[in-house]
């Protein structure tokens, strides 16, 4: 895979809710179908910190390269059966990153005001701000030993995803990411927000997530987007 972008994903928290499959499927673009596991469709909210972002291996202008993100996602397959992630929104604290991701990848990035506490292993993490949909406030703390996500079928389904899909200039596109398998731990989510759901037209779940995990930082490489032919063939 030729890497267009290098980065590190850190301070990751994955909060997932079981969701009505029809509610999600009706929002997907042509060419994608919902991917389900454990008898359910899933919506995930993922706050994290992006670090050492280097397009083409080069630093960003002005010393940029670290910012916060919060995304709302679900899991899909294309007409070739390839599993991946579909993002409903990616709220981001850096306006330059928002512009680059929207233009370069067609991803639904949105400008947000986000802050996160300094972190250390075993300490609670506080993540707060305002996004489209309202204020956000997440506080989580590790509650188990570290383990490999790939060892559990559901956790592998939710977390070990190495392809994303987006709409760019009216076409369905796909990109690949590469990183070492996640080392994760269970976490207790003390506070969470409905803003990501509201900002994307979903009825808030009004209940705690069905699965919560945190992950150790991973170094990531991402490819340039390729157009997906609805009939199955992928073009550059």
C-alpha positions in Angstrom: 0.0 0.0 0.0 1.4 3.4 -1.0 0.9 5.7 2.0 -0.5 9.2 1.4 -0.7 10.0 5.1 1.2 9.0 8.2 -0.2 9.6 11.7 -0.6 8.3 15.3 -4.0 7.6 16.8 -3.8 8.0 20.6 -6.2 8.2 23.6 -8.8 6.2 21.7 -12.1 5.3 23.3 -14.6 3.2 21.4 -18.2 3.4 22.6 -20.6 1.2 20.7 -24.4 0.8 20.8 -26.5 -1.9 19.3 -28.8 -0.2 16.7 -31.8 -0.9 14.6 -30.4 -2.1 11.2 -33.1 -0.4 9.1 -32.5 3.0 10.8 -28.8 2.8 9.7 -29.2 1.1 6.3 -31.6 3.8 5.0 -28.8 6.4 5.4 -26.1 4.5 3.5 -25.1 5.4 -0.1 -25.7 3.2 -3.0 -23.0 0.6 -3.2 -22.7 -0.2 0.5 -24.6 -2.6 2.7 -24.8 -2.8 6.4 -22.3 -5.2 8.1 -23.8 -6.8 11.3 -22.3 -8.9 14.1 -23.7 -10.6 17.2 -27.2 -10.3 15.7 -27.0 -6.5 15.6 -26.1 -3.4 13.6 -23.8 -1.0 15.5 -23.2 2.7 15.9 -19.9 3.8 17.4 -18.7 7.1 18.9 -15.0 7.4 19.0 -13.1 10.3 20.6 -9.4 10.3 20.1 -6.2 12.4 19.6 -4.5 12.6 16.3 -0.7 13.0 16.6 2.3 13.5 14.3 0.1 13.9 11.2 2.4 13.9 8.1 1.0 14.0 4.6 3.4 12.3 2.3 5.7 11.9 5.3 6.1 15.7 5.6 5.1 17.9 8.5 2.0 20.2 8.3 2.6 24.0 8.0 2.8 26.1 11.1 3.8 23.2 13.3 0.4 21.6 13.1 0.0 17.9 13.4 -1.9 17.2 16.6 -5.6 17.7 17.2 -8.7 16.1 18.6 -11.4 14.2 16.8 -14.8 12.7 17.6 -16.5 10.5 15.0 -19.8 8.7 14.6 -19.5 5.5 12.6 -21.1 2.3 11.5 -19.8 -0.8 9.7 -20.4 -1.7 6.1 -19.4 -3.9 3.1 -19.1 -2.9 -0.5 -20.4 -4.8 -3.5 -17.1 -6.8 -3.5 -17.8 -7.9 0.1 -14.9 -5.8 1.5 -15.6 -4.8 5.1 -15.0 -1.2 6.2 -16.1 1.9 8.1 -18.7 4.5 7.1 -18.5 7.8 8.9 -21.6 9.9 9.5 -19.4 12.7 10.9 -15.9 13.4 12.0 -15.8 16.5 14.3 -12.3 18.0 14.5 -10.6 20.7 16.5 -8.3 21.8 13.6 -9.8 23.8 10.7 -6.9 23.0 8.3 -7.3 19.3 8.9 -11.1 19.7 8.3 -10.5 21.4 5.0 -7.8 18.9 3.8 -9.9 15.8 4.7 -13.0 17.1 3.1 -11.2 18.1 -0.1 -8.7 15.2 -0.3 -10.9 12.3 0.9 -14.5 13.5 0.8 -14.9 12.6 4.5 -17.6 14.5 6.4 -15.3 16.4 8.6 -16.8 19.3 10.6 -15.2 22.1 12.6 -15.6 21.6 16.4 -14.3 23.0 19.7 -12.7 20.1 21.6 -10.4 19.7 24.6 -8.9 16.7 26.4 -7.2 16.2 29.7 -3.6 15.2 30.0 -3.5 11.4 30.2 -1.5 8.7 31.9 -2.1 5.0 32.1 -4.8 4.2 34.7 -5.9 7.8 35.0 -9.4 9.0 33.9 -9.6 10.8 30.6 -12.0 13.8 30.2 -12.9 14.9 26.7 -15.2 17.9 26.2 -16.3 20.6 23.8 -19.0 21.5 21.3 -19.9 19.9 18.0 -22.8 20.1 15.6 -25.6 18.7 17.8 -24.6 20.3 21.0 -22.0 20.0 23.8 -20.0 16.8 24.3 -18.5 15.5 27.5 -16.9 12.0 27.8 -15.1 10.8 30.8 -13.7 7.2 30.9 -11.3 5.1 32.9 -9.6 1.9 32.2 -11.2 -1.1 34.0 -9.3 -4.2 32.9 -5.9 -5.4 31.8 -4.7 -4.9 28.2 -5.6 -7.6 25.6 -5.6 -8.0 21.8 -8.9 -7.0 20.2 -8.5 -9.7 17.6 -8.9 -12.4 20.2 -12.6 -11.7 20.6 -14.9 -12.0 17.5 -17.1 -9.0 18.4 -14.2 -6.8 19.4 -12.4 -7.8 16.2 -15.5 -6.9 14.2 -15.9 -3.5 15.9 -12.3 -2.4 16.0 -10.1 -4.2 13.5 -11.2 -2.3 10.5 -8.7 -1.4 7.8 -10.8 0.2 5.1 -13.0 3.3 5.0 -15.6 4.5 2.5 -16.7 8.1 1.7 -18.5 10.1 -1.0 -16.2 12.3 -3.0 -17.4 14.5 -5.9 -20.5 12.4 -6.2 -18.7 9.0 -6.3 -18.2 6.3 -3.7 -14.5 6.1 -2.8 -12.5 3.8 -0.5 -9.2 4.1 1.3 -7.1 1.7 3.3 -5.3 2.1 6.6 -2.6 0.0 8.0 -1.5 -0.3 11.6 -0.5 -3.0 14.2 -3.4 -4.9 15.8 -5.0 -3.0 18.6 -4.1 -3.6 22.2 -7.3 -2.7 24.1 -8.8 -2.7 27.6 -12.3 -2.5 28.9 -13.3 1.0 30.3 -15.9 2.5 32.5 -17.6 5.4 30.7 -18.8 7.7 33.4 -20.2 10.4 31.2 -21.3 10.5 27.6 -23.1 12.8 25.2 -26.0 12.5 22.7 -24.7 15.3 20.5 -23.1 13.0 17.9 -26.4 11.3 17.4 -28.5 14.5 17.4 -26.1 16.1 14.9 -26.6 13.3 12.5 -30.4 12.9 12.8 -30.4 9.8 15.0 -32.7 9.6 18.0 -30.4 9.5 21.1 -30.0 6.0 22.6 -30.9 7.2 26.2 -28.9 4.3 27.6 -25.2 3.5 28.3 -23.2 1.9 25.4 -23.3 -1.8 25.0 -19.6 -2.1 24.6 -16.7 0.3 25.6 -13.0 -0.2 25.0 -9.9 1.9 25.0 -6.8 1.3 22.9 -3.1 2.0 23.1 -1.7 4.4 20.5 -1.0 3.0 17.1 1.1 4.4 14.2 -1.1 4.5 11.1 -0.5 4.7 7.3 -3.4 5.7 5.1 -3.7 5.3 1.3 -5.1 7.8 -1.2 -8.8 7.3 -2.0 -9.9 5.2 -5.0 -13.2 5.2 -6.7 -15.5 2.2 -6.2 -17.4 1.0 -9.2 -20.8 0.0 -8.0 -20.6 -3.2 -10.1 -17.6 -4.2 -8.2 -14.4 -3.0 -9.9 -12.3 -0.4 -8.2 -10.6 2.4 -10.2 -7.8 4.8 -9.0 
